[in-house]
Amino acid sequence: MDGWNSRYIGERFSGSNMRKFLIEATFAQAKHDGIAILEIGEEVWGLNEFFHNDIVELIETFREINERIAPEVCLRLQIGLSRHCPVDYLEGCLKHFWGHPERQSY
């Protein structure tokens, strides 16, 4: 998948604004397809890459887009753990999610 992405998409969707654009597109497609429950999230490394290591920004981005584009779609936010990342790196990324009051609502 990474190879296909590099070849056909490249850097067109890099950066925070484009990541948010892709989230908007996901909710628009879910609404179009009549999806009732959308289980979606971000890879742990994406918290830094796209959301400035700010868990509240990540959660609020998903919530705001959900409400604005497809409020009828139930959001189930997930955290992705990339298998190609070392365990100690993943643990470091996860520290932003542990114990945060916002995570209690999911």
C-alpha positions as CSV (number, residue, x, y, z in Angstrom):
1,M,0.0,0.0,0.0
2,D,2.8,2.4,0.8
3,G,4.3,1.7,-2.7
4,W,1.0,2.4,-4.4
5,N,0.5,5.6,-2.4
6,S,4.0,6.8,-3.2
7,R,3.6,6.1,-6.9
8,Y,0.1,7.5,-7.4
9,I,-0.5,10.0,-4.7
10,G,2.9,11.1,-3.5
11,E,3.0,14.2,-1.4
12,R,-0.3,15.7,-2.6
13,F,-2.0,15.1,0.8
14,S,0.9,15.8,3.2
15,G,0.5,18.3,5.9
16,S,-2.2,19.1,8.5
17,N,-4.6,20.9,6.2
18,M,-4.6,18.1,3.6
19,R,-5.0,15.4,6.3
20,K,-8.1,17.3,7.5
21,F,-9.3,17.4,3.9
22,L,-9.0,13.6,3.7
23,I,-11.0,13.3,7.0
24,E,-13.7,15.5,5.5
25,A,-13.8,13.3,2.4
26,T,-14.1,10.2,4.5
27,F,-17.2,11.5,6.3
28,A,-18.7,12.8,3.0
29,Q,-18.2,9.3,1.5
30,A,-19.6,7.6,4.6
31,K,-22.7,9.9,4.4
32,H,-23.1,9.2,0.7
33,D,-22.8,5.4,1.3
34,G,-25.4,5.4,4.2
35,I,-22.8,4.3,6.8
36,A,-24.3,4.3,10.3
37,I,-21.1,3.7,12.3
38,L,-17.7,4.8,11.2
39,E,-14.7,3.4,13.0
40,I,-11.8,5.6,12.0
41,G,-8.8,7.1,13.6
42,E,-5.2,8.2,13.2
43,E,-1.9,6.4,13.4
44,V,0.0,7.2,16.6
45,W,2.7,8.9,14.6
46,G,0.0,11.1,12.9
47,L,-0.6,12.9,16.2
48,N,2.7,14.6,15.8
49,E,2.8,14.7,12.0
50,F,-0.7,16.3,11.6
51,F,-1.9,17.5,15.0
52,H,1.1,19.0,16.7
53,N,1.2,16.4,19.4
54,D,-2.1,17.8,20.6
55,I,-4.6,15.1,21.4
56,V,-7.4,17.6,21.9
57,E,-6.8,19.0,18.4
58,L,-7.0,15.5,17.0
59,I,-10.2,14.6,18.8
60,E,-11.9,17.9,18.1
61,T,-10.9,17.8,14.4
62,F,-12.7,14.4,14.0
63,R,-15.7,15.6,16.1
64,E,-16.1,18.9,14.3
65,I,-15.9,17.3,10.9
66,N,-18.3,14.6,11.9
67,E,-20.9,17.1,13.2
68,R,-20.5,19.4,10.2
69,I,-20.6,16.9,7.4
70,A,-22.3,13.7,8.6
71,P,-23.9,14.1,12.1
72,E,-26.0,11.1,11.5
73,V,-22.9,8.9,11.3
74,C,-21.8,7.6,14.7
75,L,-18.0,8.1,15.1
76,R,-15.9,5.5,16.9
77,L,-12.5,7.0,17.1
78,Q,-9.5,4.6,17.0
79,I,-5.8,4.8,17.5
80,G,-3.7,3.0,14.9
81,L,-0.5,1.2,15.8
82,S,1.8,0.7,12.8
83,R,3.4,-2.7,12.8
84,H,6.6,-1.4,11.1
85,C,7.3,1.0,14.1
86,P,9.5,-0.1,17.0
87,V,7.6,-0.9,20.2
88,D,9.4,1.8,22.2
89,Y,8.5,4.4,19.6
90,L,4.9,3.4,19.7
91,E,4.9,3.6,23.5
92,G,6.3,7.1,23.3
93,C,3.6,8.1,20.9
94,L,0.9,6.6,23.1
95,K,1.8,8.7,26.1
96,H,-0.3,11.5,24.6
97,F,-3.3,9.3,24.7
98,W,-2.9,7.7,28.2
99,G,-4.9,9.3,31.0
100,H,-6.3,12.2,28.9
101,P,-9.9,13.0,30.0
102,E,-11.0,13.4,26.3
103,R,-10.3,9.7,25.7
104,Q,-12.9,8.7,28.3
105,S,-15.7,9.5,25.9
106,Y,-14.6,6.9,23.4
